[in-house]
């Protein structure tokens, strides 16, 4: 056999030995891919529940059939606290859990390797869940309130204008991160979680040493000189006053372990209010008395003044925040006075007649007593013929006369038994054409031309009882 032929056969054997294993691996991988197509890899479990070989839908149905309403039980200092998943804000996500199980082993490009790795490691997937950490923290806080005590921060207080540091003190509490981790592990396994924990010392976030720098900052503010001036008067708060303005609280957003010195504008407003009380003057209202239609000024009005407290408070607060002295001229606003009008009617006559147009009624008074009263019908207000109001007097009396409206521009000429005018063409008289109907609200459009219509009996009484000069008071 030629030497070249021998070499060719040897090379062919070498290639066959190399390619055969590769072919077998690819063939086995193809069979493995077909075997696990659309199903969860062998060896995969969810919280101990075997889901290998199941489709996503089958695994979802299986997991949904399992009861997941577990509880968290904590025993602290021999006291037991329990809460449901809902109470601590835990909710399971079955679709996400199934997807985690389905993807187990599929991170490998070759299904054969993924299956081998899944079987070897016996993948046990925990349930996917969501946790409302606010509810969990609330549950933990309730326990701490019963079995522990909160730490007390160092604090600044002002005593008689002096800054004093109140010391911090440790508290007792639970490690919330530990509780969260234990609860999370139990939820993933869908088990009732039972833990026994011991309260641990909890240091106050703000220590005495930390408060010292805040104390020095506050002491500088108490030494500030603030002057308020007004018309030569000077108001100057002392260290005790300023002490109420200065506060110190933890800076929760930036550094909760540091006291942040602040200036309270609300407290400054309280001081400015006390200054304003010495300056403000209330307005004196003007008093006008209208007696029987005549106005008399009994008291002149005087404007008041009021300190612009907001402007002063803001100026003080700005100076304090900028850590500087300030002299602030107080501004005042003028408060206008109001006019009080008192209307009175004083009838000195022993006899007078009162007519109330809104009530459509008449009263005859003698020596302060009503001697006669009756309904009336006044002028037709809706037609622009309302009866005049004011204090008048009967200036004439006639019987069996005609009332003619031509001189006033009206076309009427009526007979009346009694006529008692009290103001120009306005007067009291009977009105037989009304057929005894008086006192209703129909006067508004169906009243007289301005006179006061009386029932026959009332007209007769008033005529005989009254004198020329008897006052007639007409009002609404």
Number of C-alpha atoms within 10 A of each C-alpha: 5 6 7 8 9 10 10 10 10 10 10 11 10 10 10 11 10 11 11 11 11 12 11 11 13 14 12 14 17 14 14 17 16 11 13 18 13 13 19 26 29 23 21 26 19 23 17 13 15 16 25 21 19 18 18 18 11 14 26 18 12 14 19 12 9 10 8 16 14 17 21 20 17 20 15 19 13 11 11 13 16 15 15 14 20 15 15 22 17 21 16 18 12 17 17 14 20 23 15 16 26 22 15 22 25 18 10 13 9 15 23 21 16 21 24 15 19 20 16 11 12 13 22 19 19 20 24 20 16 13 18 13 13 11 15 22 17 13 17 20 17 13 20 18 12 12 17 21 15 17 18 18 24 23 23 23 17 20 11 11 17 15 18 15 17 15 15 19 17 16 18 18 23 20 15 13 10 11 16 16 11 15 24 17 14 19 27 17 18 23 16 17 18 17 15 12 15 15 17 12 16 18 17 17 19 22 21 17 12 15 25 17 15 21 21 11 14 23 19 11 24 23 16 18 17 18 16 18 14 14 8 6 8 13 14 13 16 14 19 14 16 22 24 21 23 23 19 19 18 18 13 11 6 9 11 13 17 21 26 19 20 15 21 16 19 13 19 22 20 15 18 22 19 10 18 18 11 9 17 18 16 15 17 17 17 17 17 18 17 15 14 15 13 10 13 13 14 10 14 12 18 15 15 17 17 17 22 16 20 13 14 20 20 14 16 24 20 15 18 24 13 10 15 15 15 16 16 19 15 20 14 17 11 14 16 15 16 14 15 14 14 12 13 12 13 8 15 10 13 12 21 24 24 17 23 17 23 12 15 19 19 23 17 22 17 14 11 13 11 13 12 15 15 17 20 25 30 32 24 20 17 13 14 12 17 20 23 18 16 14 20 19 19 21 16 14 17 14 14 10 12 15 14 14 14 10 8 9 8 10 9 11 11 12 17 18 17 24 23 25 21 23 18 7 13 16 21 23 27 23 23 16 9 13 9 12 15 21 21 15 15 14 21 19 15 16 26 20 22 20 24 26 25 28 21 17 10 20 22 17 13 18 19 11 14 17 17 14 15 18 22 23 21 18 15 12
